[in-house]
């Protein structure tokens, strides 16, 4: 059975507030985009998992509640959108606890699903699974089983829902699915990859694969090309040297394919069937599902 999971990472309002001036015009733009997206999902009869940063529940609770009221699953996307591989164990524990607590208080429901910013769980910080379990997370969607800018987890190798076992705990992992492109494992169903590859290629791969995981940001749907970040803004946001090369590479990755991306996504929602993580969770017999000790 083909299973395509629909997910979104929601942080734009908070990122604007924390880093880019808290412009009311940007908040209004994100509000409008969210409304369009929720209406589209409703008309298509689809439910997604929306991974929200904890600070969204603190500063923009109306956004989180609006998504929840539309019947979508609220997942956790860290507290302040800092990558887990840039945190210590203690910092990650504090961040995850604060995020889950804020989201649960906001919607008065348990939060069981998690995605690390930039898929920042890999071989160097496998302890993150222990952190998630300690904070009530039972299902994760943070594994990118290929090499990428921020590390990835190529050793994970599995591209299907998998029971992860680490240090006595178990978590149900929903990794990104990849495909071979010129002999290299590459994602295709979300983020910049979705913007880069032709629609026909993406749809073909998703229909062929028994499992795929999408991931979108509202920022991906803005038909506006952003400028090159200043050295200061880059270093404050990414916490790494803001060389000219790094800033221009990030500029290219942020802007490739943005102008037609909203139309591309909405077409996919019309032509494919999706479910959210909580719906998939109920369909899987986890007693016989693939398992991986890490």
PyMOL commands that set and color helices and strands:
alter all, ss='L'
color gray80, all
select helices_A, chain A and resi 12-19+24-44+54-59+61-69+84-86+89-107+117-119+123-125+128-134+154-156+191-196+199-208+218-221+231-238+244-255+261-271+277-283
alter helices_A, ss='H'
color red, helices_A
select strands_A, chain A and resi 3-5+7-10+49-52+73-76+113-114+139-140+162-166+169-173+178-181+184-187+211-213+216-217+291-293
alter strands_A, ss='S'
color yellow, strands_A
deselect
rebuild
show_as cartoon
